[in-house]
C-alpha cells in the first residue's frame, strides 16, 4: 500500500481547519484600535475581548469567530462576519443572543 492515509478517512477531514494566516488575521482584527470604519463584527469582537474573553485560535469553524464565554457559563460565543452573535456549546447547538444584549455589547465597543 502506497497510500499515506487509510482509505476509510476522507482527505477533507485530514486538512487543517484553519491556517495560521487566518488565525493571525482574526487576531489583528480583534486588536484593531481604530474606531472609524470598523464593522459590526470587529466591534463585537473588541467588546468581548475588552470584557476579558479571548479568541479561540484553533476553532473548528471558519464561518464564525469563536470567543470564550463568561467564566461561569459553559460554551462559547460565535460572531458571524455580518455581526451575528450566537452562544452555545458548539456551533450547531448555538442560539442567537437577544438583540438587547447584542446592542449593549455594540455600545461598549
Buried (B, 14 or more C-beta within 10 A) or exposed (E): EEEEEEEEEEEEEEEEEBEEEBBEEBBEBBEBEEEEEBEBBBBBBBBBBEEEBEBBEEBEBEEBBBBBBEEEEEBBBBBBEEBBBBBBEEBEEBEEBEEEEBEEBBEEB
